[in-house]
Amino acid sequence: MSKFLIRGGNRLSGSVKVDGAKNAVLPILAASILASEGTSVIEDVPWLTDVETISEVIIALGAEVRRESETVLHVDSRNVKEWIAKESLVRRMRASFLVMGPLLARMGRARVALPGGCAIGARPVDQHIKGFQALGAEVEVGRGHVEARVKGNRLKGTRIYLDIQSVGATQNIMMAAALAEGRTIIENAAKEPEIVDLANYLNAMGASVRGAGTDVIRIDGVESLRGANHTVIPDRIQAGTFLIASAMTGGDVYVEGAISNHLKPVIAKLKEAGIQIEEDVNGIRAIGGPGNRPLDVKTLPYPGFPTDMQAQMMALLTVLPGNSLVTESVFENRFMHVAELQRMGADIKIEGRTALITGVPYLTGASVTASDLRAGAALVIAGLGAQGETEVNGLHHIDRGYLKLEDKLRTIGADIVRVE
Ligand code: UD1
């Protein structure tokens, strides 16, 4: 098992470049199987384990995926014939469920294993299923999978109101509706930048998706889609992680490629804590830290504070003076990092979905374990700021979403190594 060894206390400084967004690539690769003609060229693809998994899922369905270079993928899905997604792969990663909508639309039927529970909550797929049913599919749930079949020739456009602004359900329904007959309107849709990126790719494939990025998305179905070229948006969560890492060490880091519009709530909170932030068209710079004022942070769907930044922000709050509050309102069980931060000397109390963090002067190095991807990032941030040596275990979680994190952090001055 590999782990990170981090010697805390180095002030981070310099420039670090952000990769393409994992959470944009996963739905885009799922959507690529909608193309019955032509091939897709997807650029700025970070070759993360989650990206490998979704590639394996679509390869098992009959797509050809070729890596032209480190960050460019070619996808040819003309020969997709299979309608059952490989269960072992789907169980490995919840986002594999995103092939359900495209498969159903392209093949007329689809079977995908239920993603099941995971470390950060129950995460059901009821809104996805409600969408497929509204589009005219017969859906059966049982024996560990969801099976859907189109009644008649094609899915039929309709109006769908989502009870929850689910990112995955919005994406799955958009992809299915792209090949449906007539117009689909998704109300109370999620508004994340990754949804806009998916809509842009679908439109490049010949779809007609309007309104992505607002809570009403209109999709006029077309008969077929073709492969298209697309460049993935920068990863706002990775960018935010570097900004907070800089703040934790009192550093001066420029995150090249970060889009400030995608990071408004994170930037606002860092400024509120007393970090100097400079934004330009090419990136964002964070100067100073860790900050001198406590914060009140509540996670919400976009454009609110992202749940995927909650753990990293909490790591910073552990050393801000006074009492900070963090309320997790997107997932019901996303405080797994708290026990690990406590091992490093953090003063945190949890009451339901809220954590009360009382700042301590400094954290101390300890042996800690990542329970999920963003919890892992939080522990790395904590280790960078802590006194002494921190050992972070559970790197397979971190590798799902951060490409060579230790190399990137070393280029801006961190003392971090991976040991096997
Ligand atoms: C996506 C992101 C994930 C992020 C999350 C919220 C990807 C690959 N993953 O996950 O990193 O943390 O958005 O920003 O993009 N829910 C239901 N029923 C459903 C679907 C969701 O109750 O049918 C609930 C979930 O349990 C959760 C909330 O809605 O409490 C938000 O989930 P959702 O937006 O769907 O997250 P994902 O798309 O799985």
Boltz pocket constraint, residues with backbone or C-beta under 6 A from the ligand:
constraints:
  - pocket:
      binder: B
      contacts: [[A, 22], [A, 23], [A, 24], [A, 26], [A, 94], [A, 95], [A, 121], [A, 122], [A, 123], [A, 124], [A, 125], [A, 126], [A, 127], [A, 128], [A, 129], [A, 164], [A, 165], [A, 166], [A, 167], [A, 168], [A, 169], [A, 190], [A, 194], [A, 307], [A, 308], [A, 330], [A, 331], [A, 332]]
      max_distance: 6.0
